[in-house]
């Protein structure tokens, strides 16, 4: 069986054309796979870049809030007064007050500087012989909870 050079040439050219077509399909699959890998790597890097500062802020906030201490409290018929010491490194702002889980009126928004004492005045009508549960809150939640009896 002798095959002529021209027929062998046709067979080789046909085989090469099929091989070229198959490479086009595989290059499309490789490009898609490469895009998926690049997206996943970028997502992981983005997550690490964002979560580092967020977890640092959360840790700083939790550490700061644990340094707000109730020095003393007093009550009369028209208001509850709380003396709070900020032993942390940053100022703390008290925005809301709750008495017996009800929203109460703060005399004013209180900002307590680092390493200083602040006074909070909660206005209301209070009756003798009653114990009140007081919660003072900032922007990120509860700062101090205490009970006072009139």
C-alpha positions as CSV (number, residue, x, y, z in Angstrom):
1,X,0.0,0.0,0.0
2,X,1.7,3.1,-1.2
3,X,0.3,6.4,-0.4
4,X,1.2,9.2,-2.6
5,X,2.8,12.3,-1.2
6,X,-0.1,14.6,-2.3
7,X,-2.7,12.4,-0.5
8,X,-0.5,12.3,2.6
9,X,-0.2,16.0,2.4
10,X,-4.0,16.3,2.3
11,X,-4.3,14.0,5.4
12,X,-1.7,16.0,7.4
13,X,-3.3,19.3,6.5
14,X,-6.8,18.1,7.4
15,X,-5.5,16.7,10.7
16,X,-3.7,20.0,11.4
17,X,-6.9,22.0,10.7
18,X,-8.9,19.8,13.2
19,X,-6.2,20.3,15.8
20,X,-6.3,24.1,15.3
21,X,-10.1,24.1,15.7
22,X,-9.8,22.1,18.9
23,X,-7.3,24.5,20.3
24,X,-9.7,27.4,19.8
25,X,-12.3,25.6,22.0
26,X,-9.8,24.8,24.7
27,X,-8.4,28.4,24.8
28,X,-11.9,29.6,25.4
29,X,-12.3,27.2,28.3
30,X,-8.9,28.2,29.7
31,X,-9.8,31.9,29.5
32,X,-13.0,31.2,31.4
33,X,-11.1,29.2,34.0
34,X,-8.5,32.0,34.3
35,X,-11.2,34.6,34.8
36,X,-12.9,32.5,37.6
37,X,-9.5,32.0,39.4
38,X,-8.7,35.8,39.1
39,X,-12.1,36.7,40.5
40,X,-11.8,34.3,43.4
41,X,-8.3,35.5,44.3
42,X,-9.5,39.2,44.1
43,X,-12.4,38.3,46.3
44,X,-10.1,36.8,49.0
45,X,-7.8,39.7,48.8
46,X,-10.7,42.2,49.1
47,X,-12.1,40.3,52.1
48,X,-8.8,40.4,53.9
49,X,-8.3,44.1,53.2
50,X,-11.8,45.0,54.5
51,X,-12.0,42.6,57.4
52,X,-8.7,43.7,58.9
53,X,-9.8,47.2,59.7
54,X,-13.4,46.2,60.6
55,X,-12.2,43.6,63.2
56,X,-9.7,46.1,64.5
57,X,-12.5,48.7,65.0
58,X,-14.7,46.1,66.6
59,X,-12.0,45.1,69.1
60,X,-11.2,48.8,69.9
61,X,-14.9,49.5,70.4
62,X,-15.4,46.5,72.7
63,X,-12.2,47.4,74.7
64,X,-13.3,51.1,74.9
65,X,-16.8,50.3,76.2
66,X,-15.4,48.0,78.9
67,X,-13.7,51.1,80.4
68,X,-16.8,53.1,81.1
69,X,-17.6,52.7,84.8
70,X,-20.5,53.9,87.0
71,X,-19.0,55.9,89.9
72,X,-22.3,56.7,91.6
73,X,-26.0,57.4,90.9
74,X,-28.8,59.3,92.6
75,X,-32.5,59.9,92.1
76,X,-35.2,62.4,93.1
77,X,-38.7,63.0,91.9
78,X,-37.7,64.7,88.6
79,X,-34.5,63.1,87.5
80,X,-31.8,60.3,87.8
81,X,-28.2,61.4,87.9
82,X,-25.4,59.1,87.0
83,X,-21.7,59.9,87.4
84,X,-19.6,57.9,84.9
85,X,-15.9,57.6,84.6
86,X,-14.2,57.0,81.2
87,X,-11.0,55.1,81.9
88,X,-10.3,54.5,78.2
89,X,-8.2,56.4,75.7
90,X,-11.0,57.8,73.6
91,X,-14.0,60.0,74.3
92,X,-17.4,58.3,74.6
93,X,-20.8,59.8,73.7
94,X,-24.0,58.8,75.4
95,X,-27.0,59.4,73.1
96,X,-29.9,57.5,74.6
97,X,-31.3,56.5,77.9
98,X,-33.8,53.9,78.9
99,X,-35.6,53.5,82.2
100,X,-37.4,50.2,82.8
101,X,-36.9,49.4,79.1
102,X,-38.8,52.6,78.1
103,X,-37.1,55.5,76.2
104,X,-36.3,58.3,78.6
105,X,-35.3,61.9,78.1
106,X,-31.6,62.8,78.5
107,X,-31.0,66.3,79.9
108,X,-28.4,66.6,77.1
109,X,-26.2,64.5,75.0
110,X,-23.2,63.6,77.1
111,X,-19.7,63.3,75.8
112,X,-17.1,62.0,78.3
113,X,-13.5,62.7,77.4
114,X,-10.8,60.1,78.0
115,X,-9.7,59.6,81.6
116,X,-12.4,61.9,83.0
117,X,-15.7,61.9,84.8
118,X,-19.0,62.8,83.2
119,X,-22.5,63.5,84.5
120,X,-25.7,62.2,82.9
121,X,-29.1,63.6,83.9
122,X,-32.3,61.6,82.9
123,X,-35.5,63.5,83.2
124,X,-38.8,62.0,84.3
125,X,-41.3,61.5,87.0
126,X,-40.1,59.0,89.7
127,X,-42.0,57.6,92.7
128,X,-40.7,56.7,96.1
129,X,-40.1,53.0,96.9
130,X,-39.6,52.0,93.3
131,X,-36.4,50.5,91.8
132,X,-35.6,51.7,88.3
133,X,-33.4,49.8,85.8
134,X,-31.4,52.3,83.8
135,X,-29.6,51.7,80.5
136,X,-27.4,54.3,78.9
137,X,-26.6,53.8,75.2
138,X,-24.3,55.2,72.6
139,X,-24.2,54.9,68.8
140,X,-23.2,51.2,68.9
141,X,-25.4,50.0,71.7
142,X,-25.5,49.7,75.5
143,X,-22.7,51.4,77.4
144,X,-23.8,51.1,81.0
145,X,-26.7,49.4,82.8
146,X,-27.5,50.0,86.5
147,X,-30.4,50.0,89.0
148,X,-31.3,52.9,91.3
149,X,-34.0,53.0,94.0
150,X,-35.9,56.1,95.0
